[in-house]
Amino acid sequence: MKHIPISFVATLCAVQGAVAQPDRDTTTILDEVKVSAYFAEQPLLRLTGSAGVISSTTLANQSGVTLLPAFNTVPGVRMEERSPGSYRLSIRGSLLRSPFGVRNVKIYVDEIPLTDAGGNTYLNMLDPGGINSMEVLKGPDGSLFGANSGGIVRIRPVGMAPADRTASLRFNGGSYGLFHQQLSAVLNPSSRYQFAVNQAYQRSDGYRENTAMRRTALQTVHRWHYSPEREIRLVALYSDLNYRTPGGLTADQYAEDPRQARPGTAVVPGAVEQRAGISNRTLIGGVVHDARFSAQLKHVASVFGMHTDFSNPFITNYEVRDEYSVGFRTYFDYTGGAPGAFSWRANLGMEWQHGGTDVANYDNNGGSRGDQQAIDDLRSGQHFYFARFAADFRERLSLEAAISLNHYGYRYISIFPANESDFTRRRFDPQWMPKVALSYLLNPRWAWRASVSKGYSPPTIAEVRPSDNQVNTALAAETGWNYETGFRWQLSNRRVFLDGSVFYYLMDDAIIRQLRENGAEYFANAGKVDQRGLEFSADAWAIAPRSAGVLQGLQLGTNLTLSRFRFDEYQVGEDVFTGNKLTGVPAATIVSSVRAQFPRRLTVYLLHHYTSSVPLDDGNTMFADRYHLLQSKVSWERPLGKSLSLQLFAGVDNLLNERYSLGNDINAFGGRYFNAAAPRNFYGGAALGISKNNPYFRGR
């Protein structure tokens, strides 16, 4: 108990108090939390799988310039940011293979995959202001979404809800040269047509040397109801992102001056000298057709494409990639039976993607391209078929059985120096990904659930052909079976909601990131990995929202993640790592929050994040220290007439001024593990909003 943060204990005590000591607001019935992850909206209480919802309120509680704190409010999810713009996202310990970005998690925006045909996801292209909410499905779930071993994220962009008819202009500034501007509008020119536009610009100098960041983002969503039961949606995003990469520090360098970028040596220049960084220009778009043919039958189809211009001047080379991905997704949704007695839903569909990556590496002459090192042309393709059947008995027992058949392969040709004439092909055996799950409502408050599912995640193109310029055709796909059970409980007035689960996932051929002496990365399979975990979250309104009193609402939340992840079979040469802790995964994280509402629309928000020590190498010889993070935000909103409103806000990150490394370089050669995060820093801003009460926003 001595290592459990006080905030976690305090939150649990407050939850208990909210249950045991109801006040005059106990009759207030709050809205039920619902998810639409499986093609139909349903209460989270009765969902058969483990999931988390990142609502618009959760996003609004943050600074608005990063998604990191919001993602970390979901147990089992860990997001890191090595420097401004350099995201890493994992669900249940998938940081093993993510030097940056997202690898074995599938992400969708509406019905359009943000994950490309080669398995990469550029999550950092999104501006937080363009997102309305997100749903996280934890654990392998290929039944409807294809190959993954970590989980699924479904993003709902601003403009998808019919009730959205607003506009806002927001400015935010802060420490280390932070500036963020965002313009958003959702309009209804007619009763059948709605569109949304989000534009954002963000820059930061960063805390460390060589960490300047700049991003321009534009997003639009169009919805056209050309008939009462049919709709066409257009979703498009463009992002121009540039950020510097400071590189990892040794323990001595980190202790001496955490702000410094990776220094040079007698053999290898440093990050500043080489102007190390990332430039990413990505355009993604798609059209979705949603048609209901009857009360029982619906068909959804989408076509989409993506193009990326990517360049990465690195310590030892200058990499340039030209990437594209195209595809389509289609499925039928059929419902039958009688609600309240026996009802059922069946889904049948497929998804197909094809992509290409032209990658070239040159000498890096101080941030300029030099002589050619290697040029390769890679093509990737994947498609899967899926079927799902779900049944509900008397709104108490929910059963789900689903399966998908996944195909994946790639081909490549070396243009320089080999100058090959034919493509070399690598096809993976088709993989079935079944899932069986159930949820039983013991009483109106308690629900128990259990599931068994198979995970499958082939190597991404960025892992097959990493920065060491070698194509690794021997890299195998991750596979494994996940077993889990859990419960959910809520008060009848929904003021308290508890969610807990335990899982066991035995992964074969886990993909591990390694670094060569010059800092270039490569990937290898590490045999079996034993992953056992516990996840728990609690949310409570200790004081339900009300209009009277000084304290007009008090919401408490906490989540706990315990991970006992071990290498089960792993040996490299004479080095045996079997039984060691999984690299990059903390044994415990606890995130707790308090949100207080006062008169005159004044809101105070506090978030505490505890992370235990993190193993930095497969041999468990080096660990990053545990740390506590505390952030706060105060916002005040004032109406300016019937249509306008003004919001002022200010916040502090790392209020305790902790020295910590967020986004460690695991298995780093020479002990260069540490990427120092910023100490105590501040931000503040203002937002001007136009509400739907303005006649122009009511629709005509």
C-alpha positions in Angstrom: 0.0 0.0 0.0 3.0 2.3 0.6 3.5 2.9 -3.1 -0.2 3.7 -3.9 -0.5 7.4 -4.5 -2.7 9.4 -2.1 -4.8 10.7 -4.9 -5.9 7.1 -5.8 -6.9 6.3 -2.2 -8.6 9.7 -1.8 -10.7 9.1 -4.9 -11.8 5.7 -3.8 -12.8 7.1 -0.4 -14.7 9.8 -2.2 -16.5 7.3 -4.4 -17.4 5.3 -1.3 -18.7 8.5 0.3 -20.8 9.3 -2.7 -22.4 5.9 -2.5 -22.8 5.8 1.3 -23.7 9.4 1.9 -26.1 10.6 -0.8 -27.0 14.2 -0.6 -30.1 16.0 -1.8 -29.1 15.5 -5.5 -29.5 11.7 -5.4 -32.6 11.9 -7.4 -30.7 13.4 -10.3 -30.4 10.8 -13.1 -27.4 11.4 -15.3 -27.1 10.4 -18.9 -26.0 6.8 -19.6 -22.6 6.2 -21.1 -23.0 4.6 -24.5 -20.6 3.4 -27.2 -21.2 2.7 -30.9 -18.1 0.7 -31.6 -20.0 -2.3 -33.0 -22.2 -0.5 -35.6 -25.0 0.3 -33.1 -25.2 2.4 -30.0 -25.4 0.4 -26.8 -24.9 1.1 -23.1 -21.3 0.7 -21.9 -22.6 -1.2 -18.9 -23.6 -4.2 -21.1 -20.8 -4.2 -23.6 -19.2 -7.6 -24.0 -15.6 -6.3 -24.3 -13.3 -4.0 -22.4 -13.6 -0.4 -23.6 -13.0 3.2 -22.7 -14.7 6.3 -23.8 -12.9 9.6 -24.2 -15.7 12.1 -24.2 -15.8 15.7 -25.4 -15.7 16.8 -21.8 -12.6 14.8 -21.1 -10.9 16.4 -24.1 -12.1 19.9 -23.0 -10.5 19.4 -19.6 -7.1 19.3 -21.3 -4.9 22.1 -22.7 -6.1 21.4 -26.2 -2.7 21.0 -27.8 -2.0 17.3 -27.1 -4.1 14.1 -26.9 -1.7 12.5 -24.4 -3.5 13.2 -21.0 -6.9 12.3 -22.4 -5.7 8.9 -23.7 -4.0 8.2 -20.4 -7.3 8.5 -18.6 -8.3 5.1 -20.0 -6.8 2.2 -18.0 -4.5 -0.1 -20.1 -3.7 2.8 -22.5 -0.4 4.6 -22.5 0.5 7.5 -24.6 4.0 9.1 -24.7 5.5 12.1 -26.3 9.3 12.1 -26.7 9.2 15.7 -27.9 6.4 18.0 -29.2 4.7 16.2 -32.1 6.4 12.8 -31.5 3.6 10.6 -30.2 3.7 7.0 -29.2 0.4 5.1 -28.3 0.1 1.6 -27.0 -2.7 -0.5 -25.6 -1.8 -3.2 -23.1 2.0 -3.0 -23.6 2.6 -2.6 -27.3 5.5 -0.1 -26.9 8.0 -2.9 -27.7 7.7 -2.1 -31.4 6.9 1.6 -31.4 9.9 3.9 -31.6 7.3 6.5 -32.5 3.7 6.4 -33.8 1.4 3.5 -33.6 2.0 -0.1 -34.7 -0.3 -2.9 -33.6 -3.4 -0.8 -32.9 -5.9 -0.1 -35.6 -7.4 3.4 -35.7 -10.5 4.6 -37.6 -11.9 8.1 -38.3 -15.6 7.4 -38.8 -15.5 4.4 -41.3 -12.1 5.4 -42.7 -8.9 3.7 -41.5 -6.3 6.1 -40.3 -4.0 3.1 -40.3 -2.6 2.6 -43.8 -2.1 -0.6 -45.8 1.5 -1.0 -44.4 0.3 -0.9 -40.8 1.5 2.6 -39.9 -0.7 5.3 -38.2 0.2 8.9 -38.2 -1.8 9.9 -35.2 0.2 13.1 -34.7 -1.4 14.6 -37.9 -4.6 15.2 -35.9 -5.4 18.4 -34.1 -7.2 17.7 -30.8 -9.7 20.4 -31.6 -11.1 18.5 -34.5 -12.1 15.5 -32.4 -15.5 15.2 -30.7 -14.9 11.9 -28.9 -13.0 8.6 -29.1 -13.7 5.0 -28.2 -11.0 2.6 -27.3 -11.6 -1.2 -27.6 -8.9 -3.0 -25.6 -7.3 -6.3 -26.5 -7.2 -8.0 -29.9 -10.5 -7.5 -31.8 -10.1 -8.6 -35.4 -13.8 -9.6 -35.7 -14.8 -6.4 -37.4 -11.6 -4.4 -37.8 -8.9 -6.7 -39.1 -5.3 -7.4 -38.0 -4.3 -6.1 -34.5 -3.0 -7.4 -31.3 -3.4 -4.4 -29.1 -6.8 -3.0 -29.8 -8.9 -0.5 -31.7 -9.5 3.3 -31.5 -12.5 4.8 -33.2 -12.4 8.6 -33.6 -15.6 10.6 -34.0 -14.6 13.9 -35.7 -16.4 17.2 -35.0 -19.4 17.6 -37.3 -20.8 14.1 -37.0 -23.5 14.9 -34.6 -26.7 16.5 -36.1 -27.0 18.8 -33.0 -23.6 20.5 -33.7 -24.3 24.0 -35.1 -21.7 26.2 -33.7 -18.5 28.1 -34.5 -15.5 29.0 -32.3 -12.1 30.7 -32.5 -9.5 29.7 -29.9 -6.1 31.0 -29.1 -3.7 29.3 -26.7 -0.1 30.2 -25.6 2.4 29.0 -23.1 5.9 28.1 -22.0 8.7 27.2 -24.4 7.2 29.2 -27.3 3.8 27.4 -27.3 1.2 28.9 -29.6 -2.0 27.2 -30.8 -4.8 28.7 -32.9 -7.9 26.8 -33.9 -11.0 27.8 -35.9 -14.0 25.5 -36.0 -17.5 25.8 -37.6 -20.4 23.4 -38.1 -23.1 24.8 -40.3 -26.5 23.6 -41.7 -27.1 25.4 -45.0 -30.2 23.2 -45.5 -32.2 20.6 -43.6 -30.4 17.8 -45.6 -26.9 19.1 -45.7 -24.4 19.8 -42.9 -20.7 20.5 -43.0 -17.9 21.2 -40.6 -14.5 22.8 -41.0 -11.7 22.7 -38.5 -8.4 24.7 -39.1 -5.5 24.7 -36.6 -2.0 26.0 -36.4 0.4 25.0 -33.6 4.0 25.7 -32.9 6.4 25.2 -30.0 10.1 25.6 -29.4 10.2 22.7 -27.0 12.0 22.2 -23.7 15.1 20.6 -25.1 17.5 21.6 -27.8 16.4 20.6 -31.3 12.7 20.2 -30.4 11.0 22.9 -32.3 7.6 21.8 -33.7 5.1 23.3 -36.2 1.8 21.8 -37.5 -0.9 23.2 -39.8 -4.0 21.0 -39.9 -7.2 21.3 -41.9 -10.2 18.9 -41.5 -13.6 18.9 -43.0 -16.7 16.7 -42.6 -19.7 16.9 -45.0 -23.0 15.1 -44.5 -25.7 15.0 -47.2 -29.0 13.3 -46.4 -30.2 12.9 -50.0 -33.2 10.8 -48.7 -34.6 10.2 -45.3 -32.9 6.9 -44.9 -29.7 7.4 -46.9 -26.7 9.6 -46.4 -23.3 10.4 -48.0 -20.5 11.5 -45.8 -17.2 13.0 -46.9 -14.3 13.1 -44.4 -11.0 14.7 -45.3 -7.9 15.7 -43.3 -4.6 17.4 -44.3 -1.7 18.0 -42.0 1.7 19.6 -42.5 3.8 18.6 -39.6 7.5 19.4 -38.9 9.3 18.7 -35.7 12.9 18.3 -34.6 14.1 15.1 -32.8 16.7 15.7 -30.0 17.7 12.0 -29.6 18.2 10.0 -26.4 20.7 10.8 -23.6 22.7 8.6 -21.4 22.1 8.6 -17.6 25.1 10.9 -17.0 24.0 13.3 -19.8 20.5 13.3 -18.5 21.6 14.1 -15.0 24.1 16.8 -16.1 21.8 18.7 -18.5 18.5 17.2 -19.5 17.8 20.0 -22.0 20.7 19.1 -24.3 20.1 17.2 -27.5 22.1 14.0 -28.2 25.7 15.2 -28.4 28.1 14.0 -31.1 31.1 11.7 -30.6 34.4 11.4 -32.4 32.7 9.0 -34.9 29.1 10.1 -35.1 27.8 13.8 -35.2 25.0 15.0 -32.8 21.4 15.7 -33.4 21.8 19.5 -33.6 24.7 19.2 -36.1 22.6 16.9 -38.3 19.4 18.9 -37.9 17.6 15.7 -37.0 13.9 15.9 -37.4 10.7 14.8 -39.1 8.7 16.4 -41.9 5.3 14.8 -42.7 2.7 16.1 -45.1 -0.3 13.8 -45.1 -3.6 14.0 -46.9 -6.4 11.4 -46.1 -9.9 11.4 -47.4 -12.9 9.1 -47.9 -16.5 8.9 -48.9 -19.0 6.9 -46.8 -22.4 5.8 -48.1 -24.8 4.8 -45.4 -28.2 3.4 -46.6 -31.0 1.8 -44.7 -33.2 -0.3 -46.9 -35.7 -1.3 -44.2 -36.1 -1.2 -40.5 -34.0 -4.4 -40.3 -31.3 -4.0 -43.1 -28.6 -1.4 -43.5 -25.6 -1.2 -45.8 -22.5 0.9 -45.3 -19.7 1.3 -47.8 -16.7 3.6 -47.9 -13.8 4.3 -50.2 -10.7 6.1 -49.0 -7.1 7.1 -49.9 -4.1 8.5 -48.2 -0.8 10.1 -49.4 2.2 11.0 -47.3 5.4 12.9 -48.1 7.8 12.0 -45.3 11.4 13.0 -44.7 13.7 12.3 -41.7 17.2 13.7 -41.5 18.7 11.4 -38.9 22.1 11.1 -37.2 23.5 8.6 -39.8 21.3 9.2 -42.9 18.6 11.3 -44.6 15.5 9.2 -45.3 12.8 10.3 -47.7 9.5 8.3 -48.2 6.7 8.7 -50.6 3.7 6.7 -49.4 0.2 6.1 -50.6 -2.7 3.8 -49.5 -6.1 3.2 -51.1 -8.9 0.9 -50.1 -12.6 0.3 -49.5 -14.7 -1.1 -46.6 -18.2 -2.5 -46.9 -20.6 -4.3 -44.6 -24.3 -5.3 -44.1 -26.1 -4.8 -40.8 -29.3 -6.8 -40.2 -31.4 -6.9 -37.0 -34.2 -9.2 -36.1 -36.3 -10.4 -33.2 -38.3 -8.4 -30.6 -36.5 -6.0 -28.2 -37.1 -7.0 -24.6 -37.6 -10.6 -25.4 -35.1 -12.0 -28.0 -33.3 -9.7 -30.4 -30.3 -10.3 -32.6 -27.9 -8.5 -35.0 -25.8 -10.0 -37.9 -22.9 -8.3 -39.7 -21.1 -9.4 -42.9 -18.5 -7.5 -44.7 -14.9 -7.0 -45.9 -12.1 -4.4 -46.0 -9.3 -4.1 -48.6 -6.2 -1.9 -48.7 -3.3 -1.5 -51.0 -0.3 0.7 -50.4 3.1 1.7 -51.7 6.3 3.1 -50.1 9.2 4.5 -52.1 12.0 4.9 -49.6 15.4 6.4 -50.2 18.3 6.9 -47.8 21.1 9.4 -48.4 24.1 10.7 -46.5 23.0 13.4 -44.1 25.3 16.4 -44.5 24.2 18.7 -41.8 20.5 18.4 -42.7 21.1 18.2 -46.5 20.9 15.2 -48.7 24.2 13.7 -49.8 25.2 10.6 -51.7 22.7 7.7 -52.1 22.9 4.9 -49.5 19.9 2.8 -50.5 16.7 3.1 -52.5 13.8 0.5 -52.3 10.3 0.3 -53.6 7.9 -1.6 -51.4 4.2 -2.5 -52.0 1.9 -3.9 -49.3 -1.6 -5.3 -49.5 -4.1 -6.6 -46.9 -7.7 -7.5 -46.9 -10.0 -9.3 -44.6 -13.5 -10.7 -44.5 -15.6 -10.6 -41.3 -18.8 -11.9 -39.9 -20.5 -11.3 -36.5 -23.6 -12.5 -34.8 -24.9 -10.9 -31.5 -28.0 -11.9 -29.6 -29.7 -10.4 -26.6 -32.0 -12.4 -24.3 -34.6 -10.3 -22.3 -32.1 -7.4 -22.1 -30.0 -9.4 -19.6 -27.8 -11.9 -21.5 -25.8 -10.6 -24.5 -23.9 -13.2 -26.6 -21.4 -12.4 -29.4 -19.6 -14.7 -31.9 -17.4 -13.2 -34.6 -14.6 -14.1 -36.9 -12.4 -12.6 -39.6 -10.1 -14.1 -42.2 -7.0 -11.9 -42.7 -4.7 -11.8 -45.7 -1.4 -9.8 -45.7 1.7 -9.6 -47.9 4.2 -7.3 -49.3 6.7 -7.2 -52.2 9.9 -5.1 -52.7 12.6 -4.3 -55.2 16.0 -2.8 -54.5 16.7 0.1 -56.9 20.0 1.1 -55.4 22.6 -0.3 -55.0 21.4 -3.7 -56.2 19.4 -2.4 -59.2 17.1 -5.4 -59.2 14.7 -6.1 -62.0 12.1 -8.2 -60.2 10.1 -7.9 -57.0 10.7 -10.2 -54.1 7.4 -11.3 -52.6 6.5 -12.2 -49.0 3.1 -13.6 -48.3 1.8 -14.5 -44.8 -0.5 -17.4 -44.3 -4.1 -16.4 -44.0 -5.1 -16.0 -40.4 -8.5 -16.6 -38.7 -9.2 -14.2 -35.9 -12.2 -15.5 -33.9 -13.9 -13.9 -30.9 -16.5 -15.2 -28.5 -17.9 -12.9 -25.8 -20.8 -12.5 -23.4 -22.2 -10.1 -20.9 -24.8 -10.9 -18.3 -26.8 -8.3 -16.3 -27.0 -9.8 -12.8 -29.3 -7.0 -11.8 -30.0 -3.5 -13.1 -26.7 -2.3 -11.6 -24.3 -5.2 -12.1 -23.0 -6.7 -15.3 -20.4 -9.5 -15.7 -18.6 -10.1 -19.0 -16.1 -12.6 -20.4 -14.4 -13.0 -23.8 -11.9 -15.1 -25.7 -10.2 -13.6 -28.8 -7.2 -14.2 -31.1 -4.7 -11.5 -31.9 -2.7 -11.2 -35.1 -0.5 -8.3 -36.2 2.0 -8.7 -39.1 5.1 -6.5 -39.2 4.6 -3.0 -40.7 6.5 -1.8 -43.7 8.4 0.5 -41.4 9.6 -2.6 -39.5 10.3 -4.7 -42.5 12.5 -1.9 -43.9 13.6 0.2 -40.9 16.3 2.9 -40.7 19.2 0.4 -41.0 18.3 0.2 -44.8 17.9 -3.6 -44.7 14.7 -5.5 -45.8 14.0 -8.2 -43.2 11.9 -10.8 -44.8 12.3 -13.2 -41.8 10.2 -11.0 -39.5 7.1 -12.9 -38.5 3.7 -11.7 -37.4 2.6 -11.5 -33.8 -0.1 -13.9 -32.8 -1.8 -15.0 -29.6 -4.9 -15.7 -27.6 -6.5 -13.3 -25.1 -8.7 -14.4 -22.3 -10.4 -11.9 -20.0 -13.3 -11.4 -17.7 -14.6 -8.3 -15.9 -17.5 -6.5 -14.3 -19.3 -3.1 -14.5 -21.5 -1.5 -11.8 -23.4 1.7 -11.6 -25.8 3.4 -9.3 -29.4 3.5 -10.4 -29.0 7.3 -11.0 -25.7 6.6 -12.8 -23.7 8.9 -10.5 -21.2 6.2 -9.8 -19.7 3.9 -12.4 -17.1 1.2 -11.8 -15.4 -0.9 -14.4 -12.8 -3.7 -13.8 -11.2 -6.5 -15.8 -8.4 -9.0 -15.7 -6.8 -10.5 -18.8 -4.2 -13.0 -19.9 -2.6 -12.8 -23.3 0.1 -15.2 -24.4 1.8 -13.7 -27.5 4.0 -15.6 -29.9 6.7 -14.0 -32.0 6.5 -10.6 -30.3 8.2 -8.0 -32.4 11.0 -6.2 -30.5 12.8 -2.9 -31.4 16.6 -3.0 -31.4 19.3 -0.4 -32.2 22.6 -0.8 -33.9 25.8 1.0 -32.8 25.2 3.9 -35.1 21.6 4.4 -33.8 19.8 2.8 -36.7 17.0 0.6 -35.7 16.0 -2.9 -36.7 13.3 -5.3 -35.5 13.4 -9.0 -34.4 11.0 -11.6 -33.1 11.4 -12.4 -29.4 9.5 -15.7 -28.9 6.7 -15.8 -26.4 5.5 -13.0 -24.2 3.3 -13.6 -21.1 0.9 -10.6 -20.5 -1.3 -10.6 -17.4 -3.0 -7.5 -16.4 -5.7 -5.9 -14.2 -7.5 -2.7 -15.2 -9.9 -0.8 -13.0 -11.7 2.6 -13.3 -14.1 4.5 -11.1 -16.1 7.6 -11.9 -18.4 9.4 -9.5 -20.3 12.6 -9.2 -19.9 13.2 -5.4 -22.1 16.3 -6.0 -24.4 16.0 -9.0 -24.6 19.0 -11.4 -27.0 21.6 -9.9 -27.7 25.3 -10.2 -27.6 26.1 -6.5 -24.8 26.4 -4.0 -21.2 27.4 -4.1 -20.1 24.0 -5.3 -22.4 23.1 -8.2 -20.8 19.8 -9.2 -18.0 17.6 -8.1 -16.8 14.8 -10.4 -14.1 12.3 -9.3 -12.3 9.7 -11.4 -9.5 7.2 -11.1 -8.0 4.4 -13.1 -5.5 1.7 -12.2 -3.5 -0.4 -14.5 -1.4 -3.3 -13.2 0.8 -5.1 -15.7 2.7 -8.3 -15.1 4.3 -8.7 -18.5 7.2 -11.1 -18.9 9.3 -12.6 -21.6 8.3 -16.2 -21.6 10.8 -17.5 -24.2 13.4 -15.1 -25.4 17.1 -15.6 -26.1 19.6 -13.7 -28.2 22.8 -15.6 -28.7 24.1 -16.5 -25.3 21.9 -13.8 -23.6 18.8 -15.4 -22.0 16.0 -12.9 -21.2 13.3 -15.4 -20.3 11.4 -14.3 -17.2 12.5 -10.6 -17.5 10.0 -7.8 -17.3 8.7 -6.6 -20.7 10.8 -3.7 -21.9 9.1 -0.2 -21.9 6.0 -1.3 -19.8 5.6 0.0 -16.2 4.2 -2.4 -13.7 1.6 0.1 -12.4 0.0 3.4 -13.6 -2.6 5.3 -11.7 -4.5 8.3 -13.1 -6.9 10.3 -10.9 -8.9 13.4 -11.6 -11.1 16.0 -9.8 -13.4 18.3 -11.7 -15.3 21.0 -9.7 -18.0 23.3 -11.0 -18.7 26.7 -9.4 -21.1 29.5 -10.1 -20.7 31.7 -13.1 -19.5 28.8 -15.2 -16.2 28.5 -13.4 -14.5 25.1 -13.6 -11.4 23.7 -11.9 -9.8 20.5 -13.0 -6.9 18.5 -11.5 -5.3 15.4 -12.9 -2.7 13.3 -11.2 -0.7 10.6 -13.0 1.6 8.1 -11.3 3.9 5.8 -13.3 6.1 3.1 -11.7 9.6 2.4 -12.8 10.0 1.4 -16.5 12.5 -1.3 -17.7 14.6 0.2 -20.5 16.4 -2.8 -21.9 15.5 -6.5 -22.4 18.1 -7.5 -19.8 16.4 -5.3 -17.2 19.8 -3.7 -16.2 18.4 -0.2 -16.5 15.1 1.3 -15.3 13.6 4.8 -15.5 12.5 6.1 -12.1 8.9 6.2 -11.2 7.3 9.7 -11.2 4.2 11.7 -10.2 2.7 14.2 -12.6 0.1 16.8 -11.5 -1.7 19.1 -13.9 -4.4 21.7 -13.4 -6.7 23.8 -15.5 -9.1 26.6 -14.6 -11.7 27.8 -17.1 -14.3 30.5 -17.0 -17.1 31.1 -19.5 -19.2 34.2 -19.8 -22.1 34.6 -22.2 -22.0 37.7 -24.4 -25.6 38.1 -25.4 -27.8 35.4 -26.9 -25.3 34.0 -29.5 -21.8 34.7 -28.3 -19.8 33.3 -25.4 -16.3 34.0 -24.2 -14.1 31.4 -22.4 -10.9 32.2 -20.6 -8.6 29.4 -19.4 -5.2 28.8 -17.8 -3.3 25.7 -16.7 -0.2 24.2 -15.3 1.5 21.0 -16.4 4.0 19.1 -14.2 2.9 21.2 -11.2 5.3 19.2 -8.9 8.2 20.0 -11.2 9.3 16.4 -11.5 12.3 15.4 -13.6 11.3 12.5 -15.7 11.7 10.9 -19.1 8.6 10.5 -21.2 9.1 8.3 -24.3 12.3 6.4 -23.5 14.4 4.9 -26.3 14.2 1.2 -25.3 17.2 -1.1 -25.9 19.3 2.0 -26.9 22.9 1.4 -27.9 25.3 3.1 -25.6 22.7 3.6 -22.9 21.0 6.6 -24.7 17.6 5.8 -23.2 16.4 9.1 -21.8 14.2 11.8 -23.5 13.7 14.5 -20.8 10.2 15.9 -20.5 9.5 19.6 -19.6 9.5 20.7 -16.0 6.7 22.9 -14.6 5.2 24.9 -17.5 2.2 27.1 -18.0 -0.4 27.9 -20.7 -3.4 30.1 -21.1 -5.8 31.3 -23.7 -9.3 32.4 -24.8 -12.0 31.1 -27.0 -14.9 33.0 -28.6 -17.9 30.8 -29.5 -21.1 31.4 -31.5 -24.0 29.1 -30.4 -26.7 27.5 -32.3 -29.1 30.2 -31.0 -27.8 32.4 -33.7 -30.5 32.2 -36.5 -27.8 31.6 -39.1 -26.9 28.3 -37.4 -30.4 26.9 -37.1 -30.6 25.7 -40.7 -32.8 27.0 -43.4 
